[in-house]
Amino acid sequence: MGVNVSVVAIDAGNSKTDVALIGEDGTVLATARGGGFQPPAIGVEAAIDVLAETLERACAELPAPPVLSGHVSACLANADLPVEEAELAAALEARGWGSSVEVRNDTFAILRAGVDEPRGVAVVCGAGINCVGMTPDGRTARFPAIGRISGDWGGGSGLAEEALWFAARAEDGRGDPSELARALPGHFGLDSMYGLIEALHRGTVPLGRRHELTPVLFATAEAGDPVAAGLVKRQAHEVVAMASVALDRLDLLEEEVPVLLGGSVLAARHPQLNDRIAALLAARAPKAEVRVVSEPPVLGAALLGLDRTGAGPEAHRKLRARYA
């Protein structure tokens, strides 16, 4: 006799994939972690092959072969637009991992992981920035969140780019003086922004290492540099702008509602950023409760799956307790 799997929960980011197999009563039957989900880089089918490998490892942990006739709840990076969610859902349906499939952007997993019911708003500020909201009646609020062409500003990569821009101008005189002109090249053992510009341009310092400059920016801001502090303040305003618009779209601005912060930049809990976010949001949504999400996103994908299958409150509690 096989093991009945009610929900195949998938949380797939750019760098890693988590899969959890969930029983009807909320029991976590097996888990596995695999590589990142990057369809823009390697194509949809190759990216789903990575999910398949991770699912196979999870199934191998079961005491008997799985019966995959339940629901697939997949929260995926790079599923930024509804049309992309539909395309990825069709590709997953073709794999036959369940009788039904729902694909959402991975920000929904962070939101659902942090709330006891599907009600609230989450802002994720990691490499990029994104925001989603949801209510129990199925309404959602979201943004394209695909970079500057969709009006986004900030995130770890964006902050690093801005810090480099201001530091370069500080050194050559086109901009205001800033300690960033010394701190950024110093991180790589260089003595000038000119040296760092040359190193990035010629590949001595790989462009992929620019993300290392985001913590340097925050440290420089904390030390009192006004240019760095200005970038941190702007990031706070961007986070609050997204959260406020999402709350307004869902008629939650005047309600007691969680606003969850996730992603590496916000999870670092920089006081200059997170405290300012809380203060700014209090003026826009005075009853909102702001907190950093600590629960793993795969929990959110699994809870969304249980929501879809109609599982009762005890199953939700059992599942959440497993990840407490």
Secondary structure, 3 states (H helix, E strand, C coil): CCEECCEEEEEECCCCEEEEEECCCCCEEEEEEECCCCHHHHCHHHHHHHHHHHHHHHHHCCCCCEECCCEEEEEECCCCCHHHHHHHHHHHHCCCCCCEEEEEECHHHHHHHCCCCCCEEEEEECCCEEEEEECCCCCEEECCCCCHHHCCCCHHHHHHHHHHHHHHHHHHCCCCCCCHHHHHHHHCCCCCHHHHHHHHHHCCCCHHHHHHHHHHHHHHHHCCCHHHHHHHHHHHHHHHHHHHHHHHHCCCCCCCEEEEEECHHHHCCCHHHHHHHHHHHHHHCCCEEEEECCCCHHHHHHHHHHHHHCCCHHHHHHHHHHCC
